[in-house]
Amino acid sequence: MINDSHILDSDMLKDISPQKLKIMVDMLNDMTDKPMEQKVQVLFSYGVKMKQKGLQFTKQESSIIIDSMKNNLSTKDQDKLDLVVTMMEMM
């Protein structure tokens, strides 16, 4: 289960579609208790699924996901995740 259930109560998510919210919840649950490298793999796989469905997270929704992914990561892994996110944005 999502460790930070308060993220789902964020005002930034008040207008999210139920379909995208379900994907976000499933993705965050799949990342729970996984090391950073596996979290990134989950992020990529859900990104592919979303593209296939013609969906895309907004900048705010993505920010919530990334912040949640950073929980329980070392500073070094948080920096690596920031680098991966930057590379993904360039694609």
MDAnalysis code that builds the backbone (N, CA, C; Angstrom):
import MDAnalysis as mda
import numpy as np

u = mda.Universe.empty(273, n_residues=91, atom_resindex=np.repeat(np.arange(91), 3), trajectory=True)
u.add_TopologyAttr("name", ["N", "CA", "C"] * 91)
u.add_TopologyAttr("resid", np.arange(1, 92))
u.add_TopologyAttr("resname", ["MET", "ILE", "ASN", "ASP", "SER", "HIS", "ILE", "LEU", "ASP", "SER", "ASP", "MET", "LEU", "LYS", "ASP", "ILE", "SER", "PRO", "GLN", "LYS", "LEU", "LYS", "ILE", "MET", "VAL", "ASP", "MET", "LEU", "ASN", "ASP", "MET", "THR", "ASP", "LYS", "PRO", "MET", "GLU", "GLN", "LYS", "VAL", "GLN", "VAL", "LEU", "PHE", "SER", "TYR", "GLY", "VAL", "LYS", "MET", "LYS", "GLN", "LYS", "GLY", "LEU", "GLN", "PHE", "THR", "LYS", "GLN", "GLU", "SER", "SER", "ILE", "ILE", "ILE", "ASP", "SER", "MET", "LYS", "ASN", "ASN", "LEU", "SER", "THR", "LYS", "ASP", "GLN", "ASP", "LYS", "LEU", "ASP", "LEU", "VAL", "VAL", "THR", "MET", "MET", "GLU", "MET", "MET"])
u.atoms.positions = np.array([
    [0.836, -1.192, 0.000],
    [0.000, 0.000, 0.000],
    [0.872, 1.244, 0.000],
    [0.307, 2.301, -0.455],
    [1.026, 3.564, -0.514],
    [1.364, 4.004, 0.908],
    [2.661, 4.278, 1.130],
    [3.104, 4.707, 2.453],
    [2.607, 6.107, 2.790],
    [2.502, 6.937, 1.795],
    [2.096, 8.327, 2.008],
    [0.724, 8.551, 1.407],
    [-0.283, 8.012, 2.042],
    [-1.639, 8.140, 1.503],
    [-2.089, 9.584, 1.447],
    [-1.434, 10.464, 2.220],
    [-1.805, 11.885, 2.186],
    [-1.556, 12.505, 0.821],
    [-0.669, 11.908, 0.012],
    [-0.429, 12.485, -1.317],
    [-1.685, 12.411, -2.173],
    [-2.511, 11.419, -1.914],
    [-3.738, 11.280, -2.700],
    [-4.762, 12.338, -2.328],
    [-4.572, 12.978, -1.189],
    [-5.474, 14.038, -0.757],
    [-5.022, 15.411, -1.248],
    [-3.947, 15.444, -2.004],
    [-3.384, 16.701, -2.468],
    [-4.384, 17.480, -3.320],
    [-4.412, 18.788, -3.114],
    [-5.264, 19.648, -3.938],
    [-4.887, 19.555, -5.414],
    [-3.622, 19.210, -5.671],
    [-3.173, 19.089, -7.060],
    [-3.853, 17.933, -7.783],
    [-4.431, 17.008, -7.028],
    [-5.077, 15.845, -7.636],
    [-6.592, 15.960, -7.677],
    [-7.131, 17.092, -7.284],
    [-8.584, 17.193, -7.179],
    [-9.286, 17.057, -8.531],
    [-8.597, 17.387, -9.628],
    [-9.211, 17.306, -10.956],
    [-8.706, 16.134, -11.791],
    [-7.953, 15.227, -11.177],
    [-7.406, 14.096, -11.932],
    [-8.533, 13.139, -12.315],
    [-8.417, 12.566, -13.502],
    [-9.440, 11.619, -13.941],
    [-9.337, 10.346, -13.106],
    [-10.462, 9.667, -12.915],
    [-10.425, 8.411, -12.141],
    [-9.469, 7.387, -12.760],
    [-9.373, 7.362, -14.081],
    [-8.494, 6.409, -14.755],
    [-7.020, 6.709, -14.428],
    [-6.633, 7.971, -14.485],
    [-5.250, 8.332, -14.160],
    [-4.968, 8.147, -12.678],
    [-5.931, 8.430, -11.829],
    [-5.748, 8.232, -10.391],
    [-5.510, 6.763, -10.081],
    [-6.268, 5.882, -10.711],
    [-6.084, 4.441, -10.495],
    [-4.682, 4.008, -10.937],
    [-4.253, 4.503, -12.088],
    [-2.912, 4.165, -12.576],
    [-1.856, 4.659, -11.588],
    [-2.038, 5.890, -11.079],
    [-1.081, 6.451, -10.126],
    [-1.029, 5.611, -8.856],
    [-2.170, 5.260, -8.324],
    [-2.221, 4.452, -7.102],
    [-1.570, 3.090, -7.337],
    [-1.924, 2.445, -8.453],
    [-1.332, 1.132, -8.761],
    [0.188, 1.242, -8.885],
    [0.643, 2.278, -9.579],
    [2.076, 2.453, -9.786],
    [2.796, 2.690, -8.461],
    [2.271, 3.567, -7.637],
    [2.915, 3.839, -6.352],
    [2.908, 2.611, -5.454],
    [1.827, 1.845, -5.511],
    [1.790, 0.597, -4.736],
    [2.833, -0.392, -5.247],
    [3.012, -0.453, -6.569],
    [4.017, -1.361, -7.144],
    [5.440, -0.943, -6.771],
    [5.620, 0.332, -6.442],
    [6.955, 0.829, -6.072],
    [7.263, 0.654, -4.594],
    [6.265, 0.401, -3.796],
    [6.437, 0.339, -2.346],
    [7.506, -0.681, -1.974],
    [8.429, -0.240, -1.128],
    [9.498, -1.083, -0.569],
    [10.467, -1.620, -1.612],
    [10.540, -0.962, -2.766],
    [11.489, -1.387, -3.797],
    [12.669, -0.412, -3.811],
    [13.857, -0.918, -4.179],
    [14.999, 0.003, -4.308],
    [14.788, 0.939, -5.501],
    [15.560, 2.000, -5.547],
    [15.393, 3.040, -6.552],
    [15.397, 2.490, -7.978],
    [16.305, 1.592, -8.292],
    [16.394, 1.067, -9.651],
    [15.088, 0.378, -10.062],
    [14.487, -0.368, -9.156],
    [13.224, -1.036, -9.468],
    [12.074, -0.038, -9.561],
    [12.121, 1.024, -8.746],
    [11.095, 2.058, -8.839],
    [11.124, 2.700, -10.226],
    [12.323, 2.942, -10.730],
    [12.458, 3.541, -12.060],
    [11.908, 2.593, -13.125],
    [12.163, 1.305, -12.982],
    [11.619, 0.325, -13.930],
    [10.094, 0.348, -13.912],
    [9.516, 0.428, -12.728],
    [8.055, 0.507, -12.611],
    [7.555, 1.785, -13.284],
    [8.250, 2.894, -13.045],
    [7.869, 4.172, -13.648],
    [7.868, 4.065, -15.173],
    [8.918, 3.487, -15.740],
    [8.995, 3.325, -17.192],
    [7.864, 2.435, -17.722],
    [7.611, 1.326, -17.050],
    [6.587, 0.406, -17.544],
    [5.202, 1.043, -17.510],
    [4.926, 1.814, -16.455],
    [3.630, 2.504, -16.406],
    [3.567, 3.630, -17.435],
    [4.714, 4.255, -17.702],
    [4.752, 5.287, -18.737],
    [4.379, 4.727, -20.098],
    [4.867, 3.532, -20.397],
    [4.538, 2.873, -21.658],
    [3.044, 2.544, -21.706],
    [2.519, 2.009, -20.614],
    [1.082, 1.682, -20.555],
    [0.228, 2.929, -20.775],
    [0.654, 4.029, -20.168],
    [-0.128, 5.261, -20.309],
    [-0.103, 5.771, -21.745],
    [1.068, 5.711, -22.377],
    [1.163, 6.157, -23.777],
    [0.257, 5.313, -24.668],
    [0.216, 4.017, -24.398],
    [-0.632, 3.121, -25.187],
    [-2.106, 3.480, -25.043],
    [-2.466, 4.016, -23.882],
    [-3.854, 4.405, -23.629],
    [-4.111, 5.865, -24.004],
    [-3.073, 6.557, -24.496],
    [-3.223, 7.954, -24.864],
    [-3.319, 8.882, -23.672],
    [-2.739, 8.473, -22.549],
    [-2.782, 9.266, -21.319],
    [-1.408, 9.820, -20.996],
    [-1.404, 10.936, -20.276],
    [-0.157, 11.535, -19.824],
    [-0.423, 12.272, -18.523],
    [0.495, 12.107, -17.563],
    [0.376, 12.845, -16.321],
    [0.759, 14.298, -16.560],
    [0.086, 15.202, -15.850],
    [0.454, 16.610, -15.902],
    [1.766, 16.793, -15.143],
    [2.347, 17.966, -15.256],
    [3.581, 18.287, -14.534],
    [3.364, 18.137, -13.026],
    [2.214, 18.623, -12.531],
    [1.919, 18.520, -11.096],
    [1.750, 17.070, -10.665],
    [1.033, 16.285, -11.457],
    [0.827, 14.868, -11.119],
    [2.167, 14.137, -11.106],
    [3.004, 14.432, -12.094],
    [4.330, 13.810, -12.151],
    [5.166, 14.191, -10.942],
    [5.060, 15.435, -10.523],
    [5.798, 15.908, -9.358],
    [5.399, 15.132, -8.108],
    [4.121, 14.881, -7.952],
    [3.630, 14.111, -6.808],
    [4.212, 12.696, -6.831],
    [4.232, 12.097, -8.010],
    [4.773, 10.736, -8.153],
    [6.260, 10.713, -7.790],
    [7.014, 11.655, -8.343],
    [8.455, 11.691, -8.091],
    [8.736, 11.935, -6.611],
    [8.007, 12.861, -6.006],
    [8.196, 13.114, -4.571],
    [7.917, 11.864, -3.752],
    [6.900, 11.126, -4.131],
    [6.579, 9.888, -3.423],
    [7.684, 8.848, -3.621],
    [8.233, 8.795, -4.844],
    [9.304, 7.841, -5.120],
    [10.540, 8.137, -4.275],
    [10.768, 9.396, -3.942],
    [11.962, 9.786, -3.195],
    [11.907, 9.384, -1.726],
    [10.724, 9.074, -1.237],
    [10.607, 8.672, 0.168],
    [11.490, 7.467, 0.434],
    [12.207, 7.528, 1.515],
    [13.076, 6.444, 1.979],
    [14.269, 6.180, 1.067],
    [14.588, 7.134, 0.181],
    [15.785, 6.993, -0.638],
    [16.905, 7.831, -0.026],
    [18.118, 7.360, -0.213],
    [19.264, 8.150, 0.225],
    [19.368, 9.400, -0.647],
    [20.126, 10.356, -0.190],
    [20.330, 11.582, -0.971],
    [20.948, 11.236, -2.322],
    [21.858, 10.300, -2.334],
    [22.511, 9.871, -3.577],
    [21.479, 9.299, -4.551],
    [20.591, 8.440, -4.060],
    [19.560, 7.862, -4.922],
    [18.538, 8.911, -5.357],
    [18.248, 9.868, -4.492],
    [17.337, 10.952, -4.878],
    [17.940, 11.753, -6.035],
    [19.253, 11.993, -5.963],
    [19.935, 12.710, -7.044],
    [19.905, 11.899, -8.341],
    [20.102, 10.584, -8.229],
    [20.023, 9.720, -9.411],
    [18.627, 9.773, -10.017],
    [17.616, 9.740, -9.165],
    [16.240, 9.790, -9.642],
    [15.970, 11.112, -10.361],
    [16.478, 12.210, -9.804],
    [16.322, 13.506, -10.469],
    [16.956, 13.485, -11.859],
    [18.102, 12.841, -11.989],
    [18.777, 12.739, -13.281],
    [17.942, 11.919, -14.265],
    [17.394, 10.807, -13.801],
    [16.546, 9.966, -14.652],
    [15.320, 10.745, -15.118],
    [14.706, 11.478, -14.207],
    [13.513, 12.261, -14.538],
    [13.860, 13.320, -15.584],
    [15.000, 13.979, -15.406],
    [15.433, 14.983, -16.379],
    [15.633, 14.356, -17.752],
    [16.232, 13.186, -17.783],
    [16.446, 12.492, -19.062],
    [15.115, 12.097, -19.693],
    [14.160, 11.655, -18.862],
    [12.856, 11.261, -19.379],
    [12.121, 12.468, -19.980],
    [12.287, 13.631, -19.364],
    [11.616, 14.832, -19.859],
    [12.164, 15.255, -21.219],
    [13.399, 14.887, -21.499],
    [14.017, 15.243, -22.778],
    [13.543, 14.339, -23.918],
    [12.967, 13.222, -23.569],
    [12.539, 12.242, -24.587],
    [11.244, 12.673, -25.232],
])
